[in-house]
Amino acid sequence: GSTFTIELPIQGSTEAERIGQEPGMDSQSLRGKSVLVVDDEIHITKLIFDVLSRHGARIDLAHSGTDALDQIKKKSYDVILCDQHMPDLTGQMLYQLVEASNPECQQRFLFVTGDVVHAQTKQFFIQTGVQYVRKPFRIQDLLDSVQSLISRNQPQSF
């Protein structure tokens, strides 16, 4: 099983909390962005759904690589947030299938994984340059990584 850390906000809003808010991460910082969350662990997908939807993202869930592949064929996503280890299709296999059929989607992948020690996993991340967030993750680290991926994939205006 995976281990993850949950950070829960304290109810109520004090002056100190308002001052301490991240300037770029207001509650609607992901408004209009579509995210596919792919993980076979339902409690992880629920946590990520709750966090990202609270920040304005439109979320679709897939509990297997096969389900994710079907959804990616039907719809375009700003971010594909994907677990590395799943029973039917691994995250790496899903990435390679999507890359072969829809190469521009490869830049939209963000992996969530507890496995960055195995040689094959390390090699995959090095070769592809794909970003990942380690489990257990901090909520702010997840939000920062999603925002960074979206910013990196937006067209540059001059």
Secondary structure, DSSP 8 states (H G I E B T S, - for coil): ----------SS--HHHHHTS-TT--TTTTTT-EEEEE-S-HHHHHHHHHHHHHTT-EEEEESSHHHHHHHHHH---SEEEEES--SSS-HHHHHHHHHHH-GGGGGGEEEEES--SSHHHHHHHHHH--EEEESS--HHHHHHHHHHHHHHHS----
